[in-house]
Amino acid sequence: MTVLNTFQQGHHDMLPTLTHDEASRQEFAKSLKGFIQQRLLPGLQPVYRQRVARSFEREHGRAPQDRNDIRDGMVRDSYFQLYAATNRVAQELIWETTNISVERELPELIEKAKALSASTPAKLDIPEGFVPPRYVSAIDIHCMPGGYCSEVTQDDVAAGVLYDRGVHLYAMGYGGPHNDDMGRSVCNYLTRNFPDFKPRRILDMGCTVGHSTLPYKEYFPDAEVWGIDVGAPVVRYAHARAAALGREVNFAQMNAEETRFEDGYFDLVVSHILLHETSGKAMPRVFDESARLLAPGGMMIHADLPPFDLMDPFTQFILDNETWYNNEPFWGAMRDMDQIAMAKRAGFRPDSVRFDTAPMAVMEFAGNGGDGYDAATTEAVADREFTAGEFAPGGGWEVLIAQKPLAQAEAAQ
C-alpha cells in the first residue's frame, strides 16, 4: 500500500512533471494561502469588534445589522485591506505559477489525453456547436485565466490541467491527494445515512475535471457514472484523467439546465460547489432538470456551503469576499435564495427536502489514522482548521437533499 501525505497532490499521467523551480514556486503559492488562512484571517474578527464596529456605531448611531453594514466598515480598515489584497495576489499567483508548467508540456499532455481516452471503454461526448452559458464563459471564475471553456488549440486540455493543479494549491491540500474530498464526503454521507441505497446510474452536474465524480465509481462500482460540464477542455481532460486513475467514468459537455439524457435515467443526481457558479435564472432550472432526470424515489444532493440564513452576519461577510474579490458574482446571491422552496417547486417530496452536513472525508480519514495516511499527516490534520474561504466551515460540507416521489400522490405530502 502506498502511503500518501494528505496535503500533497497524488501524481497521475495527466499532470505536468514539475521542474524543481516550478514545484518551489507552486509550493510557495500554496503556503501563502495557508499563511493568509491561518494568520491573517483570524485577525479580522478582533479588528471588527474593537475598531470597526465601534466606529460604525459612532457614525450611524446603531450597531452593524448585516454583512453589508460590516463590509461598509471593514473596507475602510487598513488591516482588512491588507488581508483582501494579499488574498487576491495569492489567488493570481497560484494560476501564474501553475500556468508555466502547463504551457511547457501542453503538446505532450494533449497527446497523452488522446491515448488515455482511447484506452478506456468509458464514453466521451463533446458535441459540435455547443454554446456554454454566459454566466460561465463571460468571466474567469476564481480568476482562472481563460476560465473553464477557453480553447486555444485543437483537442485542448489546458484549462483542465490548470484547474486540476490549481485547485490543489488553492485548497492548500485539503481536497486530499486527488482533490476529491467533496465527492468522498457525500459518498460517506450516503453510505452512512442511506445504507440500502444502491444507485444504478449517477450523474455529477458541473463536474469540471471530475475530482468529485470519481469517488462515486469507487463507492458504487457497479453504477454507470456520468460527469457533465459546459467546458469542453475540462471534460476532455476529465475523461483522460479518469483513465489515468483507472476509473471507468463517462463524461460529456452538457448544460445542467438542459441535458441530453432521457427522463428518469438516473437514480442519483449530485453536484459539488456548482450552484454558486450558475445564475438566478439558471439555478431553478438545474433543480427542475434534476427532478426530470431522476427515476421515482431517486435522490438529488447538491453540496456547497450553507445558505446565509444559517450563518452569523460576520461569517456571511467573510464568505461573501468571494463575490467581491474572486470573480464569483453569484456567490452571495445564491446563498440568499430559498433552496428548500426551490426544490419543493421542482416536484421533490416536501418532507424529504432539507439541509444537512457531510463531514469532510479528508479530516475524518486522516484524523482517525485511516488507511493510506501516515502519523505525521494525522497530527497535521489535528492542527488545521477551516474558518472561511471556499471550504467547509467547521469541517463539513453543507448538502441539500431531496427525494423524488415514488408516486404522484407523494408529491403533495
N, C-alpha and C positions, 0 to 999 in steps of 0.2 A: 504494500500500500504506500502511495506517495503522500508524504506529509506536506501540507500546504500552510503557509502563513496566510491567515485570513486577509490581511491588509495588503498583500501583494497580488498582482494580477497573474492568473494562470496563463501560460503561453499556449497558443494554438497556431495552426499554419496560416491563418488569415491575418495575423498581427505582424507588423513590421519587426524585423530584428534590429534592435536599437544599438547604436554605437555607444561607447562609454559616455561621451559628452551629451548625447541626446537623452540617455537614461538619467544622467545627473540633472539636466535642466528640468525634465519632467518631474523628477522626484522633488526638486525644489518647489515647483509649482504646487504639487500636492501638499508639501509641508507648509507652504504659505497659507493654503486653505485651512489646514489644521491649526495654524497659529491664530488665524482670524477667528475660527470657531471656538477655540479653547481659551484664548487670551483676550481678544478684543471684544467679542460678543458679550461675555459675562459683565463687562463694564458698562454696558448700555443701560441696564436697569437702575443701578445706583445713580448714574448721571441723570436719568429721567426723574427719579424720586427726589433727589437732593437739589437739582438745579432747574431742570426744565419744567416740571410740574408746578413748582413754586412760582417760577417766572410767568408761566401761562396764567396762573390764578391771579397774580397781581395785575396782569394786563387785561384779563377778561372778566374778572370778578367772579369766577367759578372755576372748579376743577375740570380738567380734561374729561370729556364724556366718552369718546370712542377713539378708534385707531386714527381717524382723520385729525382730531384735535391733537393727539400725541405726535403725529407726523408734523403738524404745523409748528410745534415747539421744537421737536428734535432736529429738523433740518437746519435750524439756525445755530445749533450747538457744534462746537469745533470737534468734540470727541466723536459725535455721530458722523460728521463729515469725513473724518479720518477713517472710520470704520467702513463707510459706504464706498469711498474712493478706493481703499485698499482691496475691498471685496471685488469691485469691478475690475481692477487691474489684475487680480489673481485669476479671475474668470477668463479674461482675454489672454493671459499668459499661458493658461492650460492649452488653449487651442493653438496659440502661436508655436509653442514648443513641440506639440504633437504633430502639427502640420508638416514640419521639416522632414520627419521620417516617413510620413505618408506620401509626400510628393516624391521623395527619393526612390521609394520602392513601388510606386503605383503601377508601372507597366508589369512588373513581376506579379504583383498582387492580383491584377486583372486576369492574368493567365492562370494563376492558382485558383481563382474563383471559378473560372470556366471548367477547369479539370475536376475540382471538387464537386461542382454542381452536376457534372456529367457522371460522377461516380455513385450517385445516390438515386434510388427509385423515388424519392420524395419529389413532389411536384413544385414547379416554379412557374407562376402565371403573371407575366407583365404584358398587358395589352397595348396595342398601338393606339396612340391618340388620347391616352388617359390625361386628364387635366386635374392636377391637385387643387384642393380648395385654397382660396386666397389667404385664409387665416393661417395657413402653414407656409405657402410659397412666398408670401409678401414680406416675410420677416425672418431674420436669422435668430430663431428661437434659441434661448440660452446663450446668445451671442456667438453661436457656432457658425463660422464663416461659410456662407453659401446655403445654410440651412439643410434640411433633410432631402430636398428634391433636386438640387442643382446637379447637372451632369455636364462635364466639360470634355468628355471623350466617349467613344463607343464602349458599351459594357462597363461603364464607370462604377466603381465601388468606393471611391474616395470618401464620400460622406459617411458610409458605413464604417470604414476603418477609423476615421477621425472620431466618430461617436463612440465606438467600442473602447478605444483607449482613453478618450477624453472623459467619458463618464466615470471610469475608474478613478481618475485623478480628481475629478470634481467631488465625488463621494468619499474621497480620502480612503478608499479601500473598503468602505462599509458595505458595498454591494457584494462582498465576497470575491473569491478568486475569479469567478466568471460573471461578475456584475449581475447575478440573478437573484438577489435577496428577495425582491418583491414577489416574484413568482414562487419561490420556495416558501415564503411566509404564507401566501394564500393557499398553496398546496397543503402545508401543515395545518392551516386552519380548517380546510375541507376535511382532511382525514381525521382530525380530532372531533369535529362537530357534526360531521355527516359521514360516519364510517361506512354506511351502506351505500353511499352514492358512488356509482361507478360509471362515469360518463363515457359514452362510446365515441362521441365526436366533440372536440373542444375548439373554440375559436378565441384567439387573442387579438383584440382590436388595438390598432395603433402600436404595433409590436416593435417598431424601429428595427434594430438588428437582432431581435429575438432573445435578448437577455432573459426576460421573464417567461418567454414562451417555452423554452426547452425543458424546464423542470416539470411541466405537465406531462411530457412524454416519459420522463423518468418515473414520476409517481403513478402515472396511468399508462403503462407501456403498451397496452392493447388498444388504446384510443387512437383515433385519427385526429391529429392535431394540425391546426392551421394558424398561421400568423399573417395578419394583413396590415399594410401601411400605405400611405399615399405617396411615399417617396420610392422611386424605382431603385436608386443606388443603395438605399438601406435594405430593401427587400432582397435585392440581388446578393448583397453581402450576407444577409441573414441566412440565406439558403446555403451558401458556401460555408459559412461559419458552423452551421448545424452539422454539415457533413464532416467538417474538420474535427468536431467534438463527438462524432459518432452517433448523432441523433437523427432519426428519420422523421423530419417535420416539414410540412408543406408551407409554402409562403406565396403570397400574391399581392400585387399592387391593387388595392381597393380602398374606397372611402367607407368608413364605418357608418356613415349616414345612409348609405345605399349600396349594399354589397351585391354580388352576383350569385350568392347561394340561394337555394330553394327554401321555401317556408318550412320551418320545423326541422331543419337539418341537424342542428346542434343540441346537445344536452347541457352544455356549459358554455357561456359566453363571459369572457373576462376582459379587463383592461387594467393597465398599470400606469399611473400618472398620465393618462391620456386626456381626461375630461378638461383639465385646465389648459390644454393646447387646442381646444376647439373654439366655439363661439356661442353666444347667447341663442342664436337660431339653430346652430348645429347640434348642441347638446341634447335637446329634447328628441331630435331625430335619431340620435345614437341610441337613446333609450327605446324609442319605437322600433328601430331596426333590431335591437337585441331581442325584444319581445317577439317580433316576426320570425326570427331565426331559430328560436328555441322550440323544442318539442314540448308537448304538455308535461308539466312537472319539472321542466328544465330550470336551471338556475343562472342568474346574472350576478356577477360580482365585479364591481369597479373599485379598484384600490387606489387611494390617493391620500391626501391629508384631510383632516376634519374640516367640516364647514365652520365658518366663523362663529356661528352661534354656540358652538361647543368650546370656544376658546375665550380667554380673558382678552380685553382690549389691547394690552401690551403685546401679547403673543401674536394677535392679529397684525399689529403694526410691524413686528419683526418679519413675519412671514410675507407680508404684503410688499416688502422690499424687492421681492422677485418681480412684482409688477412694474416697479419703478426703475429698477437698475439691471434687470437681467433679460430684457426682451420677452417678457411673459405678460402680454397685455390683458389676457383673460384670467390670470391667476387669482386676483382678488374677487372679480365679479363672479366667477364660478362658485366661489365659496359663500357668496351671498344668496345663491339660488336655492330654492327648496327642492332638493333632490328626492326627498321622500314623496312629495306630491307629484313630482315629475314621473317617478317610477309607477305610482298608482295610476296616473292618467294613461300611461303606456299599456296598461292592462295587466300588470303584475298583481298577484294576490295581495290585497291590502294588509292582511295580518302577517305577511312574510317580509314586508319591506322594513329594513332597519339598518342602522349603522352599528358596527362592532369593530373591535380592534384585533388585528392579527399580529402577534409578537414577531419582531424581526428574527428571522431564522439564523442569521449570522451571529446575533447576540446570544441566542439560545444555544446553538451548537457549540460555539467556541467557549462561551461562558460555562457550559456544563462539561467541558472537556470532551466534546463529541468526536466521533470518528473523523480522522483526517486533519485534526488540528493539534498543534504542539502545545506544551505547557506555557511557553513564552507568549504564545498568542492568547491563551486563556487568561493570563494575567493582564495582557494588554487590553483585552476587551473589558475587563472589570474596571480599568482606569479611564475608559472613554464613555462619554455620554453625548447624546444629541440633544440640543435645546432649540435649534431653529434651522432654517435653510430648507432645501428641498429634501428633507429627511423625515423620519418618523419621530415626532415629539414623544418623549417617554419610552422610546424603544419599541414602538409598534406602529403598524400601518393601519389607517382607517379604511374599512371596507364597507361599501354599500351593497347589501344583499337583497335580492328579490327573487321570488319563485313564480314561474308561470303556472296558472291554474291547470289542474288535471282535466277539468271540465268547465264549460262556460259558466255554470252556476256558481263556481268557486270565485269567479272574478269579482263578485259583489260582496263577498264575505269580508 
